[in-house]
Amino acid sequence: MDLRALPSIWPYVVSFGLLAALGFYSWRRGSVPGARLFAIALLFAALWLAGAVAELMAAEVATKVLWRKFQVVFQLPVVTAMTCFVLEYVYPGRWSTRRRLILLSVPPLLVLVLVVTDDLHHWFWRGFLFDGALQPLRGPANWIGMGYGMALVLVSLAACIWLFLRSSQHRWPVVLMMFAQIAGRVFFALNLVAERTVLGLDPLVLGFVITY
Protein backbone atom coordinates (compact mmCIF):
# COMPACT_ATOMS: atom_id res chain seq x y z
CA MET A 1 0.00 0.00 0.00
CA ASP A 2 1.31 3.44 -0.96
CA LEU A 3 0.52 5.68 2.02
CA ARG A 4 1.61 8.74 0.05
CA ALA A 5 -1.63 8.44 -1.93
CA LEU A 6 -3.85 8.82 1.15
CA PRO A 7 -4.36 12.62 0.76
CA SER A 8 -5.57 12.02 -2.81
CA ILE A 9 -8.40 9.63 -2.02
CA TRP A 10 -10.86 12.04 -0.36
CA PRO A 11 -12.66 12.96 -3.64
CA TYR A 12 -13.16 9.24 -4.30
CA VAL A 13 -14.53 8.68 -0.80
CA VAL A 14 -16.98 11.59 -1.12
CA SER A 15 -18.08 10.39 -4.55
CA PHE A 16 -18.51 6.83 -3.28
CA GLY A 17 -20.70 8.12 -0.46
CA LEU A 18 -22.80 10.09 -2.94
CA LEU A 19 -23.28 7.05 -5.18
CA ALA A 20 -24.21 4.89 -2.17
CA ALA A 21 -26.77 7.43 -0.93
CA LEU A 22 -28.35 7.79 -4.38
CA GLY A 23 -28.40 4.02 -4.82
CA PHE A 24 -30.16 3.50 -1.48
CA TYR A 25 -32.65 6.25 -2.30
CA SER A 26 -33.41 4.78 -5.73
CA TRP A 27 -33.70 1.17 -4.60
CA ARG A 28 -36.27 2.09 -1.95
CA ARG A 29 -38.41 3.67 -4.67
CA GLY A 30 -38.66 0.55 -6.78
CA SER A 31 -42.22 1.38 -7.90
CA VAL A 32 -40.90 4.34 -9.92
CA PRO A 33 -40.09 3.29 -13.51
CA GLY A 34 -36.36 2.75 -13.89
CA ALA A 35 -35.50 3.31 -10.21
CA ARG A 36 -34.11 -0.19 -9.62
CA LEU A 37 -32.13 -0.07 -12.87
CA PHE A 38 -30.67 3.27 -11.80
CA ALA A 39 -29.69 1.77 -8.44
CA ILE A 40 -27.97 -1.14 -10.21
CA ALA A 41 -26.03 1.32 -12.39
CA LEU A 42 -24.94 3.12 -9.24
CA LEU A 43 -23.75 -0.16 -7.71
CA PHE A 44 -21.57 -0.90 -10.74
CA ALA A 45 -20.26 2.68 -10.71
CA ALA A 46 -19.38 2.42 -7.01
CA LEU A 47 -17.44 -0.81 -7.65
CA TRP A 48 -15.60 0.88 -10.53
CA LEU A 49 -14.75 3.79 -8.24
CA ALA A 50 -13.57 1.43 -5.50
CA GLY A 51 -11.22 -0.17 -8.03
CA ALA A 52 -9.84 3.26 -8.91
CA VAL A 53 -9.06 3.91 -5.24
CA ALA A 54 -7.38 0.53 -4.89
CA GLU A 55 -5.25 1.22 -7.97
CA LEU A 56 -4.26 4.61 -6.58
CA MET A 57 -3.24 3.08 -3.25
CA ALA A 58 -1.35 0.13 -4.75
CA ALA A 59 2.43 0.31 -4.45
CA GLU A 60 3.38 -2.39 -6.97
CA VAL A 61 2.79 -2.01 -10.71
CA ALA A 62 1.43 -5.56 -10.96
CA THR A 63 -1.16 -4.72 -8.29
CA LYS A 64 -2.13 -1.53 -10.13
CA VAL A 65 -2.66 -3.58 -13.29
CA LEU A 66 -4.87 -6.03 -11.37
CA TRP A 67 -7.08 -3.22 -10.04
CA ARG A 68 -7.25 -1.58 -13.47
CA LYS A 69 -8.60 -4.83 -14.85
CA PHE A 70 -11.10 -4.92 -11.99
CA GLN A 71 -12.37 -1.46 -12.99
CA VAL A 72 -12.75 -2.36 -16.65
CA VAL A 73 -15.04 -5.27 -15.78
CA PHE A 74 -17.64 -2.76 -14.50
CA GLN A 75 -17.40 -0.14 -17.25
CA LEU A 76 -19.74 -1.77 -19.76
CA PRO A 77 -22.24 -2.86 -17.05
CA VAL A 78 -22.47 0.80 -15.95
CA VAL A 79 -23.29 1.98 -19.48
CA THR A 80 -25.68 -0.93 -20.07
CA ALA A 81 -27.59 -0.35 -16.84
CA MET A 82 -27.82 3.38 -17.54
CA THR A 83 -29.17 2.69 -21.03
CA CYS A 84 -31.78 0.33 -19.57
CA PHE A 85 -32.71 3.00 -17.02
CA VAL A 86 -33.17 5.63 -19.73
CA LEU A 87 -35.27 3.32 -21.92
CA GLU A 88 -37.46 2.35 -18.96
CA TYR A 89 -37.88 6.01 -18.01
CA VAL A 90 -38.77 6.98 -21.58
CA TYR A 91 -41.23 4.14 -22.20
CA PRO A 92 -42.05 2.24 -18.96
CA GLY A 93 -42.62 -1.48 -19.37
CA ARG A 94 -41.84 -1.70 -23.09
CA TRP A 95 -38.08 -2.08 -23.29
CA SER A 96 -36.95 -3.64 -20.01
CA THR A 97 -38.35 -7.12 -20.65
CA ARG A 98 -36.51 -10.13 -19.25
CA ARG A 99 -35.44 -11.25 -22.72
CA ARG A 100 -33.94 -7.88 -23.63
CA LEU A 101 -32.16 -7.57 -20.29
CA ILE A 102 -30.62 -11.02 -20.78
CA LEU A 103 -29.47 -10.08 -24.30
CA LEU A 104 -27.98 -6.81 -23.06
CA SER A 105 -26.09 -8.66 -20.33
CA VAL A 106 -24.23 -10.81 -22.88
CA PRO A 107 -21.62 -8.20 -24.02
CA PRO A 108 -20.59 -7.30 -20.41
CA LEU A 109 -20.20 -11.01 -19.65
CA LEU A 110 -18.06 -11.45 -22.77
CA VAL A 111 -15.87 -8.57 -21.59
CA LEU A 112 -15.53 -10.25 -18.19
CA VAL A 113 -14.36 -13.48 -19.85
CA LEU A 114 -11.89 -11.61 -22.10
CA VAL A 115 -10.46 -9.66 -19.16
CA VAL A 116 -10.01 -12.76 -16.99
CA THR A 117 -8.38 -14.76 -19.81
CA ASP A 118 -6.41 -11.88 -21.37
CA ASP A 119 -3.02 -13.34 -20.45
CA LEU A 120 -3.78 -16.25 -22.80
CA HIS A 121 -4.65 -14.25 -25.92
CA HIS A 122 -4.05 -10.50 -25.32
CA TRP A 123 -7.15 -9.55 -27.31
CA PHE A 124 -8.16 -6.98 -24.71
CA TRP A 125 -4.75 -5.52 -23.82
CA ARG A 126 -1.40 -5.84 -25.58
CA GLY A 127 0.27 -4.86 -22.32
CA PHE A 128 0.69 -2.03 -19.81
CA LEU A 129 3.28 0.72 -19.49
CA PHE A 130 4.07 2.60 -16.29
CA ASP A 131 5.73 6.03 -16.25
CA GLY A 132 4.26 7.37 -13.03
CA ALA A 133 0.79 6.44 -14.28
CA LEU A 134 -0.51 3.22 -15.74
CA GLN A 135 -0.90 3.32 -19.52
CA PRO A 136 -2.81 0.40 -21.09
CA LEU A 137 -1.98 -0.73 -24.61
CA ARG A 138 -5.44 -1.57 -25.92
CA GLY A 139 -6.17 -4.62 -28.01
CA PRO A 140 -8.91 -4.99 -30.66
CA ALA A 141 -11.52 -6.35 -28.25
CA ASN A 142 -10.98 -3.33 -26.00
CA TRP A 143 -11.71 -0.90 -28.82
CA ILE A 144 -14.77 -2.92 -29.89
CA GLY A 145 -16.08 -2.80 -26.32
CA MET A 146 -15.58 0.96 -26.17
CA GLY A 147 -17.39 1.35 -29.49
CA TYR A 148 -20.29 -0.75 -28.24
CA GLY A 149 -20.50 1.36 -25.08
CA MET A 150 -20.62 4.53 -27.16
CA ALA A 151 -23.40 3.00 -29.29
CA LEU A 152 -25.42 2.42 -26.11
CA VAL A 153 -24.94 6.07 -25.14
CA LEU A 154 -26.24 7.12 -28.58
CA VAL A 155 -29.28 4.88 -28.05
CA SER A 156 -29.93 6.65 -24.73
CA LEU A 157 -29.61 10.07 -26.36
CA ALA A 158 -31.94 9.08 -29.19
CA ALA A 159 -34.53 7.86 -26.66
CA CYS A 160 -34.24 11.15 -24.74
CA ILE A 161 -34.71 13.18 -27.92
CA TRP A 162 -37.79 11.10 -28.76
CA LEU A 163 -39.32 11.84 -25.34
CA PHE A 164 -38.32 15.51 -25.57
CA LEU A 165 -40.26 15.86 -28.81
CA ARG A 166 -43.32 13.93 -27.64
CA SER A 167 -43.84 15.19 -24.08
CA SER A 168 -43.52 18.82 -23.02
CA GLN A 169 -43.84 17.79 -19.36
CA HIS A 170 -40.61 15.77 -19.55
CA ARG A 171 -38.44 18.26 -21.40
CA TRP A 172 -36.44 19.66 -18.48
CA PRO A 173 -35.72 16.22 -16.97
CA VAL A 174 -34.75 14.95 -20.42
CA VAL A 175 -32.42 17.91 -21.03
CA LEU A 176 -30.70 17.22 -17.70
CA MET A 177 -30.35 13.52 -18.54
CA MET A 178 -28.89 14.31 -21.97
CA PHE A 179 -26.42 16.74 -20.42
CA ALA A 180 -25.41 14.08 -17.89
CA GLN A 181 -24.89 11.46 -20.59
CA ILE A 182 -22.75 13.79 -22.71
CA ALA A 183 -20.78 15.11 -19.73
CA GLY A 184 -20.12 11.57 -18.54
CA ARG A 185 -18.68 10.61 -21.94
CA VAL A 186 -16.51 13.74 -22.02
CA PHE A 187 -15.03 13.02 -18.59
CA PHE A 188 -14.54 9.36 -19.49
CA ALA A 189 -12.57 10.46 -22.56
CA LEU A 190 -10.51 12.79 -20.36
CA ASN A 191 -9.88 9.90 -17.99
CA LEU A 192 -8.30 7.97 -20.86
CA VAL A 193 -5.73 10.68 -21.55
CA ALA A 194 -5.17 12.51 -18.26
CA GLU A 195 -4.89 11.63 -14.59
CA ARG A 196 -6.14 15.01 -13.41
CA THR A 197 -8.25 17.87 -14.76
CA VAL A 198 -7.56 21.57 -14.35
CA LEU A 199 -9.38 21.32 -11.01
CA GLY A 200 -6.83 18.79 -9.83
CA LEU A 201 -9.44 16.02 -9.67
CA ASP A 202 -9.59 12.68 -11.44
CA PRO A 203 -11.95 13.05 -14.46
CA LEU A 204 -13.53 9.76 -13.39
CA VAL A 205 -14.70 11.33 -10.12
CA LEU A 206 -16.13 14.39 -11.85
CA GLY A 207 -17.82 12.23 -14.45
CA PHE A 208 -19.58 10.12 -11.82
CA VAL A 209 -20.68 13.08 -9.71
CA ILE A 210 -22.06 15.09 -12.64
CA THR A 211 -23.69 12.13 -14.41
CA TYR A 212 -25.51 10.60 -11.48
C-alpha positions as CSV (number, residue, x, y, z in Angstrom):
1,M,0.0,0.0,0.0
2,D,1.3,3.4,-1.0
3,L,0.5,5.7,2.0
4,R,1.6,8.7,0.0
5,A,-1.6,8.4,-1.9
6,L,-3.8,8.8,1.2
7,P,-4.4,12.6,0.8
8,S,-5.6,12.0,-2.8
9,I,-8.4,9.6,-2.0
10,W,-10.9,12.0,-0.4
11,P,-12.7,13.0,-3.6
12,Y,-13.2,9.2,-4.3
13,V,-14.5,8.7,-0.8
14,V,-17.0,11.6,-1.1
15,S,-18.1,10.4,-4.6
16,F,-18.5,6.8,-3.3
17,G,-20.7,8.1,-0.5
18,L,-22.8,10.1,-2.9
19,L,-23.3,7.1,-5.2
20,A,-24.2,4.9,-2.2
21,A,-26.8,7.4,-0.9
22,L,-28.4,7.8,-4.4
23,G,-28.4,4.0,-4.8
24,F,-30.2,3.5,-1.5
25,Y,-32.7,6.3,-2.3
26,S,-33.4,4.8,-5.7
27,W,-33.7,1.2,-4.6
28,R,-36.3,2.1,-2.0
29,R,-38.4,3.7,-4.7
30,G,-38.7,0.5,-6.8
31,S,-42.2,1.4,-7.9
32,V,-40.9,4.3,-9.9
33,P,-40.1,3.3,-13.5
34,G,-36.4,2.8,-13.9
35,A,-35.5,3.3,-10.2
36,R,-34.1,-0.2,-9.6
37,L,-32.1,-0.1,-12.9
38,F,-30.7,3.3,-11.8
39,A,-29.7,1.8,-8.4
40,I,-28.0,-1.1,-10.2
41,A,-26.0,1.3,-12.4
42,L,-24.9,3.1,-9.2
43,L,-23.7,-0.2,-7.7
44,F,-21.6,-0.9,-10.7
45,A,-20.3,2.7,-10.7
46,A,-19.4,2.4,-7.0
47,L,-17.4,-0.8,-7.7
48,W,-15.6,0.9,-10.5
49,L,-14.8,3.8,-8.2
50,A,-13.6,1.4,-5.5
51,G,-11.2,-0.2,-8.0
52,A,-9.8,3.3,-8.9
53,V,-9.1,3.9,-5.2
54,A,-7.4,0.5,-4.9
55,E,-5.2,1.2,-8.0
56,L,-4.3,4.6,-6.6
57,M,-3.2,3.1,-3.3
58,A,-1.3,0.1,-4.7
59,A,2.4,0.3,-4.5
60,E,3.4,-2.4,-7.0
61,V,2.8,-2.0,-10.7
62,A,1.4,-5.6,-11.0
63,T,-1.2,-4.7,-8.3
64,K,-2.1,-1.5,-10.1
65,V,-2.7,-3.6,-13.3
66,L,-4.9,-6.0,-11.4
67,W,-7.1,-3.2,-10.0
68,R,-7.2,-1.6,-13.5
69,K,-8.6,-4.8,-14.9
70,F,-11.1,-4.9,-12.0
71,Q,-12.4,-1.5,-13.0
72,V,-12.7,-2.4,-16.7
73,V,-15.0,-5.3,-15.8
74,F,-17.6,-2.8,-14.5
75,Q,-17.4,-0.1,-17.2
76,L,-19.7,-1.8,-19.8
77,P,-22.2,-2.9,-17.1
78,V,-22.5,0.8,-16.0
79,V,-23.3,2.0,-19.5
80,T,-25.7,-0.9,-20.1
81,A,-27.6,-0.4,-16.8
82,M,-27.8,3.4,-17.5
83,T,-29.2,2.7,-21.0
84,C,-31.8,0.3,-19.6
85,F,-32.7,3.0,-17.0
86,V,-33.2,5.6,-19.7
87,L,-35.3,3.3,-21.9
88,E,-37.5,2.4,-19.0
89,Y,-37.9,6.0,-18.0
90,V,-38.8,7.0,-21.6
91,Y,-41.2,4.1,-22.2
92,P,-42.1,2.2,-19.0
93,G,-42.6,-1.5,-19.4
94,R,-41.8,-1.7,-23.1
95,W,-38.1,-2.1,-23.3
96,S,-36.9,-3.6,-20.0
97,T,-38.3,-7.1,-20.6
98,R,-36.5,-10.1,-19.2
99,R,-35.4,-11.3,-22.7
100,R,-33.9,-7.9,-23.6
101,L,-32.2,-7.6,-20.3
102,I,-30.6,-11.0,-20.8
103,L,-29.5,-10.1,-24.3
104,L,-28.0,-6.8,-23.1
105,S,-26.1,-8.7,-20.3
106,V,-24.2,-10.8,-22.9
107,P,-21.6,-8.2,-24.0
108,P,-20.6,-7.3,-20.4
109,L,-20.2,-11.0,-19.7
110,L,-18.1,-11.5,-22.8
111,V,-15.9,-8.6,-21.6
112,L,-15.5,-10.2,-18.2
113,V,-14.4,-13.5,-19.9
114,L,-11.9,-11.6,-22.1
115,V,-10.5,-9.7,-19.2
116,V,-10.0,-12.8,-17.0
117,T,-8.4,-14.8,-19.8
118,D,-6.4,-11.9,-21.4
119,D,-3.0,-13.3,-20.4
120,L,-3.8,-16.2,-22.8
121,H,-4.7,-14.2,-25.9
122,H,-4.0,-10.5,-25.3
123,W,-7.1,-9.6,-27.3
124,F,-8.2,-7.0,-24.7
125,W,-4.7,-5.5,-23.8
126,R,-1.4,-5.8,-25.6
127,G,0.3,-4.9,-22.3
128,F,0.7,-2.0,-19.8
129,L,3.3,0.7,-19.5
130,F,4.1,2.6,-16.3
131,D,5.7,6.0,-16.2
132,G,4.3,7.4,-13.0
133,A,0.8,6.4,-14.3
134,L,-0.5,3.2,-15.7
135,Q,-0.9,3.3,-19.5
136,P,-2.8,0.4,-21.1
137,L,-2.0,-0.7,-24.6
138,R,-5.4,-1.6,-25.9
139,G,-6.2,-4.6,-28.0
140,P,-8.9,-5.0,-30.7
141,A,-11.5,-6.3,-28.2
142,N,-11.0,-3.3,-26.0
143,W,-11.7,-0.9,-28.8
144,I,-14.8,-2.9,-29.9
145,G,-16.1,-2.8,-26.3
146,M,-15.6,1.0,-26.2
147,G,-17.4,1.3,-29.5
148,Y,-20.3,-0.8,-28.2
149,G,-20.5,1.4,-25.1
150,M,-20.6,4.5,-27.2
151,A,-23.4,3.0,-29.3
152,L,-25.4,2.4,-26.1
153,V,-24.9,6.1,-25.1
154,L,-26.2,7.1,-28.6
155,V,-29.3,4.9,-28.1
156,S,-29.9,6.7,-24.7
157,L,-29.6,10.1,-26.4
158,A,-31.9,9.1,-29.2
159,A,-34.5,7.9,-26.7
160,C,-34.2,11.1,-24.7
161,I,-34.7,13.2,-27.9
162,W,-37.8,11.1,-28.8
163,L,-39.3,11.8,-25.3
164,F,-38.3,15.5,-25.6
165,L,-40.3,15.9,-28.8
166,R,-43.3,13.9,-27.6
167,S,-43.8,15.2,-24.1
168,S,-43.5,18.8,-23.0
169,Q,-43.8,17.8,-19.4
170,H,-40.6,15.8,-19.6
171,R,-38.4,18.3,-21.4
172,W,-36.4,19.7,-18.5
173,P,-35.7,16.2,-17.0
174,V,-34.8,15.0,-20.4
175,V,-32.4,17.9,-21.0
176,L,-30.7,17.2,-17.7
177,M,-30.4,13.5,-18.5
178,M,-28.9,14.3,-22.0
179,F,-26.4,16.7,-20.4
180,A,-25.4,14.1,-17.9
181,Q,-24.9,11.5,-20.6
182,I,-22.7,13.8,-22.7
183,A,-20.8,15.1,-19.7
184,G,-20.1,11.6,-18.5
185,R,-18.7,10.6,-21.9
186,V,-16.5,13.7,-22.0
187,F,-15.0,13.0,-18.6
188,F,-14.5,9.4,-19.5
189,A,-12.6,10.5,-22.6
190,L,-10.5,12.8,-20.4
191,N,-9.9,9.9,-18.0
192,L,-8.3,8.0,-20.9
193,V,-5.7,10.7,-21.6
194,A,-5.2,12.5,-18.3
195,E,-4.9,11.6,-14.6
196,R,-6.1,15.0,-13.4
197,T,-8.3,17.9,-14.8
198,V,-7.6,21.6,-14.3
199,L,-9.4,21.3,-11.0
200,G,-6.8,18.8,-9.8
201,L,-9.4,16.0,-9.7
202,D,-9.6,12.7,-11.4
203,P,-11.9,13.0,-14.5
204,L,-13.5,9.8,-13.4
205,V,-14.7,11.3,-10.1
206,L,-16.1,14.4,-11.8
207,G,-17.8,12.2,-14.4
208,F,-19.6,10.1,-11.8
209,V,-20.7,13.1,-9.7
210,I,-22.1,15.1,-12.6
211,T,-23.7,12.1,-14.4
212,Y,-25.5,10.6,-11.5
